[in-house]
């Protein structure tokens, strides 16, 4: 005999719908298979909690349960209480409608109505509806870039409940997550995850790119720069002299799931701060005597 559904959810028999839902959410999170991988006892408890909530959250099922318990409402044949149906086993006893319907189909070929139709005059009598099959639910959510990169948890509102969804580290945008057994009726929730853009990080496979601005003189002379990493730390990198825009430095193993992080440099040119700065730059240009376009194909295309 199953445990009392009120005991399963640890609520009193006069509990309100809100109290029942609150108790269910707490226990469902506690025994959820994703939080207890391989734990058969937790899996059994999770199913028991689902069954209890399925009955107590439905006003009709709850009223019947309160009156008759797990046995359900008594069923009578056409001859009244205690009457049997001639030719069926267990005459004078209650018969499981599903077993009787199967036997009815074997005898009559399954072409007519159901066993309940025969006894109840095609639906005139009271029937107990069968529990609907669990239905899966699909939802979409956007998660922060850093949660998708490093892993974390997000909360989702599904129907009348809130669930916590664990996002594995390195989860890609556009992929789906399955949350087993948490949809209404015990179905699965399929969550399509979109990863939000980050102000300065971007992802290329398992590698992380961060754009680092440097000045013209820093690019020419070389420098040291401090840049952020996705684990919350920073790195100090040495920029070699003559660095061009788009050049990258690799920080090994600091990407996603063993990937790397790259510092991609962007030269930011500014106007001379004053006349003296302008003179120095002009002098530098004369000293350098460098034509950066000399190697381009179009410089020799005259004629």
C-alpha positions, 0 to 999 in steps of 0.5 A, a space after each residue: 500500500 502506498 504511503 499517505 500522500 499528505 505524509 509524502 509531502 509532509 503537509 496536514 490534510 487541511 493544507 491549502 493548494 499553495 502549501 501543497 505546491 510549496 512542499 512539492 517544490 522543496 521535495 522535488 528539488 531535494 530528490 531530483 535525479 540531476 542532484 542525486 545521480 545514481 541514487 535509486 532511493 532518491 529516484 524512488 522518492 522523487 517519483 513518490 513526490 510526483 505521484 502525491 502532487 499529481 493527486 493533491 494538486 487536483 481538486 477532484 482527485 484530492 476530494 476522492 482521495 480524502 473520501 476513499 484513500 488509495 483504493 478509490 471510489 467503489 465500482 458497481 456492476 449493473 446489478 448494483 453493489 455486490 452484483 457481478 457480470 456473468 462469465 467474468 472471473 471474480 464474480 461478486 468482487 470488484 474487477 480492475 477496469 483495465 483487466 476487464 477491458 482487456 478480457 472484453 477485447 479478447 472475447 469480442 475482438 475489440 471492435 465494439 466499445 470498451 468494457 465500461 461502455 458496455 456496463 455503463 450504457 455508452 458513458 451514462 455511468 460515472 467513469 474514472 478518467 485515465 491519467 494523461 501521459 506526461 507531456 514535455 515542455 519546451 522553454 527558452 532562456 537567456 543566460 549571462 556569458 560568464 554563467 555559460 562559460 564557467 557554469 552556474 544555476 539559473 531559475 526558470 518559471 514553468 507553469 505554476 512553479 519555479 525550477 533551478 536549472 544547472 548550466 554546465 561550464 562551457 555550454 554553447 548558445 542555441 543548445 538545449 538542456 533537458 530537465 527530467 521529470 519537472 514538467 507538469 504531470 511528470 514530463 521533461 522540460 527542454 530548455 533552449 539556452 541563448 548566451 548573452 553577449 559580454 562587454 569585452 569577452 567573446 567565444 571562439 569554440 573553447 577559446 576566449 578572445 578579449 580585445 586589448 587597446 594599445 596606443 601607437 607608441 605602445 605598439 611601436 616601443 612595446 609595453 606591458 598590459 594587464 588584461 582580465 581572464 574569465 576566471 575573474 583573475 588578471 594576467 600581465 602580458 608583454 607586448 613586443 615592439 612593432 605590434 600591429 592591430 589584430 595581433 594576438 598573445 595566447 594565455 594557455 589553458 585559460 579558456 573554456 574546458 581546457 581551451 586558451 584565452 587570447 589577448 587581441 591588440 587594437 591600436 588606438 591612434 590619437 592626435 598629438 596632444 600639443 605642438 611639441 608632441 606634433 614636432 616630436 612625431 614628425 621628427 620620429 617619422 623622418 628618422 624612421 623613414 618607413 613606408 608601410 605601404 611599400 610592399 603593397 601590390 598597387 604601389 608598383 602598378 603604375 604604367 
